[in-house]
Amino acid sequence: MRCRRSRPLAAVSAFAASVAPVGLFALLALVVFLPARAFAQAEAAPAEPASALAEHTPATLAPPPATQATAVVAKDPTAADASPTPSVAVREGRPAQAENTGRFEFGSYGRISVASDLRGGTGRPADIVAYGARVDEASYSEFELRREDTFGDNIKTRIVTTLALFPEFFHFTGNATDHIGVRNLYVQASYKDLTMWAGSRMYRGDDIYLLNWWPLDNQNTMGAGAMYKLGADTVIAGHAGMQRLENDSQFQQIPAVAPYGFGTVPVTTLDRPRTIETLKITHFVRNSENRHVFASDKAGFKVSLYGEAHQIAAGVRKETNPDVERALPSDTGYLVGAQLGYWTGERDTYVSLFLRHASGLAAYDPLATPTTYANDQSTHGTTENLIALSGNWEKEWFGVMAAAYVRFFRDGSPAPTSREKYDEGIVIARPQIYIGEHWGVGIEGSYQQRRYALINQDQDANLTASLLRGAILPYFSPTGRGSFKRPQIGLVYAVTSRNSGARSLYAAEDVFSQRKTEHFMGVLAEWWFNFSSYP
Amino acid sequence: MRNPVATCILGALTAAFVLAPAVGCIEVPREGKRPVLANHVEDWRDEVIYQVIVDRFANGDVNNDYNVRPGALARYQGGDWRGMQDHLDYLQELGVTTLWISPVVRNVETDADVDSYHGYWQQDLTEVNPHFGDLPALRSLAAALHDRGMKIVLDIVTNHMGQVFFYDMNLNGHPDIYIGGTGQPNAGAGTDPTSPVVRATEYDPDFDIRGVQASTSLGIAGRAPMIFFNDATINRVPPKPAIFATREAYHGLGRILNYDIEQQTELGDFPGGLKDVATENPAVRTAMIDAFARWVEEVDFDGFRIDTVKHVEHDFWKVFTAGVRDRVYAQGKNNFFMFGEAFDGRDQLLGSYTQKGELDSVFYFSQKFQVFRDVFQMAHDPTQQKGTDQIANLWKDRAVNYGTEAQDKGIHVPPYKALVNFMDNHDVSRFLFDAQGDKDALRNAMTLLTTEEGIPCLYYGTEQELAGGNDPANREVLWNTGFATGNDTFRHFAKLTRLRKAYLALRRGDTTVRFSTTHVGTEDDAGVFAFERAGGDAADRYALVVVNSNARKASTSANADGAMKVGAAPGTTFVDVLDPQQARYQVGTDGSLSVTVPAQRALILVPEGQVQAL
């Protein structure tokens, strides 16, 4: 039975897409409204301790990579680093004119590896699930330059520019045209408990380090957002942004006869950005004067509820035949999720659970273009459900990071079999032994599997791809022992055993379609410092 | 962690994670898995075949619409197997019982800006063409048809592969279209003996019994190397199974120039650069049997429609049909139907492929030309139309030309009773195109198609009155019609198939021609043709069909010799079951019956006691 959008749903979808800009503006209005409310509160009530917001920044409460996050928070312009000294203007009796105490900051995240496959070739990733082990993933780095200013007691700003370098790099290819992307370019301003931002931004929650993955929220849009602290233990954050990727379903430009003179001028005939609104509420539970929940005052628990709404307007794409056009329908999607997190406050020990359900357009990462559709060319019927678990535990000379997830993805295509209908998951653990303060060895084991709604002809069963991997990572850690201490410089050797299903995912000419075992041996370095967002 | 709150939290997290896989493990539906083979056919004469070009019937899944060019009929349009499965109700309402689907194997994608939407440019005999879906989708279609009591026939090609290699005639290692020659007339590879230059295409060079020759400005240089393409962008890569990626699997003689020369038709490449397979090679024969029998095993097909049979030697057909029959018969397919296409009007040639040990049947091409074209399509032009005696003359040779003995492990019906009757197909212009839009002629021809002996085959879209000219104009997109079931032609054909189903005589009765005429003008009997279907495997069931092919006047089944004599007993009362009013006629005491049939109409008369409720 074909999965067609019903008329009411189509109407809702069209309406949603048509009102998307309204939603966007509504959220922006919220951004404007909240400051006004904040001003009123600031006049009516004594200010919260200036450190509160900093302590409740999600990054702070998501231990991995805690070191990085802590470093960031210490320099957060919303933190309690304002000068207690009255300004010159106040002393001289002039109207208050905020005094600027600003500085430039530089931060970076990076990982770089080079490896051999021990067969004379380059080591290459073998993952088959959407979020596989990061041990063999490609190099990547970000460089962030920030301007941070404080204007009086309550107002702070931050201007962030982050450039990212994507592989391959010059020394490997001899090609000097390295790929650079702008990952952050935004302005953030805070007034007391309210923080606003606008621009182009990575906008993320907590990650699972071993998988290099943000399982609940990970937005990369151009837009604006706001965060507001409700009381001592609750934070609400909203954001609205848009993307118009250069793909066939969002953008088309055709040449047209120039209105004057000769030649052609480009005309954009398809222009339909995806608009995304997000909302996140996080509540923290910790020991306080009136509440004693955990044995240690450093321990804590948090609950985050998260939602997204996605819209894209209808459009028309011109086909190769000049007189044929293809109507692209409006589309919508939503995502709801939650995170439960517990941390001991000792040595980055924590555990987090992520739950997420997405439907329609929201099941696709905004930087990923859907490759399959319902017959009306929408993503109607697409669903994603996932559960992910991650944690870290360290004690004395031993530590272990572990993670796992299961994910059920179903595209909206009418066929019961599709390469975009699958179940997948991974279980991964990396125990580490710290040798002295600055040396360590990690042993990583993982098993990942993706089960497709495709037929394996040889077995007359579902195509099931799986791989088993073991890795050893000896390293030097200048900043001390700990799973999240960086920088690290080390060696890596990973061996991966791939089943026939995994091999069948590659073209016959690819050695990955033939070899059961893959090796990855090389060097690996990773760093992060003074960085305002995760990599 | 010893804190009870923390313990509870951790416990909840772990439990949630462990239980997560139970949410839903994905499965390929049962109908998408390998079937258990079974015979689904009682008697192939009971079937009504519907020919489908998959790319043109219905688009059930936009996700395989790779490189479609809507409106450009030489390119892919987006139809697929799922689309067909979605419209089985439509087909059942029309009354068809067997789908003949266009080839399913993977093709070279495109060539000279024309696509392989038709499926005849095969590159890999082991994989499905992803434009039409995946293997589970094909299996699902077959299973859905079988669930409804319907059957499915696969179109296969053994004569040639797609354009998978080129002849490197100028020995430069890549394919060219060029002007060459030695300056001496007829010294190159050309056919014009007076020209000192030739226009040569290494993709599709002219036939040369020596093998396509390489040549330089000094003259010929021996056989041109056959070099397999390796262009993954259009799937023009060495073919599979592996033997078809070897030169030994091909004749390499170039393109057929003269179809009257048997050597060329059997050994030459099919026009368009389709490389002729060396079907006399035992290894090739084995590979062909294995490749196509495997499709039966993978999908549970009920028969093969076999392309271009006259371009393959008879000995191949004996080996191929026996090989396939042995293999599928052993797995329960004990009524597997193999019928061939020999695009030729010569009745004896057609019949040569159904002789002992070869095919079960062929398309009745001679009838297509001599009956459906000359008698029905030309009804609008009395100067071109032929008398119905041409039908009688053709039919009387059926037993002799096609054979009276069923093939071993075949369909248990002799070929002359199982010919596949058709009015048009994907290789000729549509009926209405040649009939200049004469829908009465079309509907009248349908009556003959569904009541004559043999197996009727309707080309998709005929029921929607599509009227395209030659290929590819005759391969319209059906979904543009909205699958309407209310037009007169659809309803007429649906009624005819209901009648055929209801009356055993129309399906299995022997044929006796009772009236025909040479007249096509204003004579009383001009255009009348009458035949009985009775006896044989229909026992005492009886039907008499009287057709008037004349487009201008009512005609009568009588001539100077008197009224038509019928086989029914004197006094028998006939009911015209095609007539909504069910008019009655009585056989005279002398066994004669004179009926007047309106222009381009027909009567289907059955004895009053045998009338069935539809």
Interface residues (C-beta under 8 A of the other chain):
Chain A: R2 V293 F294 A295 A299 F301 E319 T320 N321 D323 V324 R326 L340 Y342 T344 V351 L353 L355 T371 T372 Y373 A374 N375 Q377 N385 I387 L389 A404 V406 F408 R410 S413 P414 A415 P416 T417 S418 K421 Y422 D423 G425 R451 Y452 A453 L454 I455 Q457 D460 A461 N462
Chain B: M1 R2 N3 V5 A6 I9 L10 A12 L13 T14 A16 F17 A20 P21 V23 G24 C25 I26 E27 V28 P29 G32 K33 R34 N59 G60 D61 V62 N63 R69 P70 G71 A72 R82 D86 G133 D134 L135 P136 A137 S140 E298
